[in-house]
Amino acid sequence: MKPRLLVFALAALTLVFAAGCQSIEDRIKQKPDVFAKLDKLTQEKIKQGIIDLGYSFDMVYLALGEPNEKHETITETGKTETWVYNTYFQRYDGTAFVGYERRIYYDPTLRTYRTYFQPAYADVYRQDKEEQIRIVFKDGKVTVIEQAKK
């Protein structure tokens, strides 16, 4: 496998895990005519979640699923459409003061229950996203594939 295709395969694998319930097989069942018209090598690439330059909208959809974002760009040279695939996760932001907890304890000296307030802290997480792959289509074909590098 070429290094470029290996990188795209790894990105696609990440996207498959992030995509949720819909599998490649489900998408192939949605568009069986598109898949059937492809040569065997291309069918295998799509089954593995690999995309390449020259693929159509449908071929990318079969391999990677519905994008998280779609953008359209119009320039002097024409119109392009960009599909963006993200990974969503929770980022740990540390611990924060959230208020006070009421504590009740028995004071054996006074033979009574006493109340005091203790500071309370909680772990804080925020929803975050990271762009994994960006695909640019011109005239219905993939012309650019950008992938995040770690």
N, C-alpha and C positions, 0 to 999 in steps of 0.2 A: 504494500500500500504506500502511495506517495506520502511524504511528510505533510503536504498541504491537506490531503484528504484525511489523514489521521487526525489532524487538528480539528477539522470540521466534524469528523465522526465523534470526537470527544465532546465537542460543543453540542452536537445533536443529542448525544446520550444525556448530557446534563439537562437539556431542554425537555427530553422525554420524561425524565423524573420530575421535572418541575411542572409539566403540562397537566398533570392530574390524571383524570379517568380515561380520556380518549387515547386509544393506542393507534399505532400505525395501521394495524389490521382493520380497525374501525374506519379509519379514513379511506383506506383502499376500498372497503365495501361501499362507502359513500360515492366514490368516483371510480367504479370498476372499468369503465371505458377508457379513461385517461391512462390508468395503470396498464391495461391490456395492450395498448398501442406502443408501449415502451419496449426497447430491446432488453434482453435478459440481464445484461450488466447494469443498466440503469435501474431496472427493477430491484436488483440486489442492493444497490447503493441506497435507494429509497427505503427499502426494508430495514436498513441499518441506520437510517436517519442521516445519511450523508447527502449534502447538496453540492452542486458545482455550477460554474459559470454556464450560462446558456439555458438553464432550467426555466420552465414557465411558472406562472403563479400556481397552477394546479400541482406541478411536480414538487415545488417547495412546500405547499400545503400538505401533500401526502407525507413528505419526509419529516416535517417539523410541526405541523399543526397550525392552528390559527395564531397569528402574531399578537403580542400584547398591545402594540401600537402600529398604526399605519399613517404615513406622512406622504403628501404629494408636493413635489417641487416643480415649478415652472420657470424655465430659463429661456434665453435666446435660442439655445440649441434644442429645446424641446421639453417634454414633460417626463418626470421620473416618479416612481412610487417606491417608498422605502418601508420595509417591514422590520420591526424591532421586536426581539425576543428578550424578555427579562427574567431574572431569577428574583423571587421575593423571599425575604427572610426577616427574622427579628434580630435586632442589634442590641446587645447589652450596654446600657448607659450608666451602670453603677447603681449605687444605693442612694435613696433620697428620703429626707424627712417627710412623713406623711401626716403627722399629727401626734396625738397623745392617746395612750391606752389607759383606761381606768383599771387600777389594781386594787383589790380588796384583800386585806390580810387581818389575821387575828392578833391583837396585842395582848399577850398574857399578863402584862403588868397592869394594864387598865381594865382587863377582862372585857374587852369590847372589840368590835371590828372597826378597822380604820380604812380610809380610802386615800390613795395617792395616785398621781398621774405620771406615767413614764413615757418619755419620747418614743415614738414608733417610727421604724424605718422599713422600707420595702425596696426590693430590686426593681429597677426601671428598665423596660425594654421599649424600643420603638420599631415600628414597621419600616423596613427599608427595601430598596430594590437595586439591582445591579444589572446594567445592560450586558447581555452575553453575546448577542450576535445581531448585526444590522445588515440587511440585504436590500440592495438597490436594483430595481427593475427599470429597464428602458425598452420601450417597444414590446413589452410583455415578456422580456427575457432578463435573467439575472446578469448584471454587468459588474457588480461590486459585491464582495462579501467581506464585511469587517467583523472581526472577532476580538473580544476582550482577552488580554494576556495577563497572566498573573506573574 
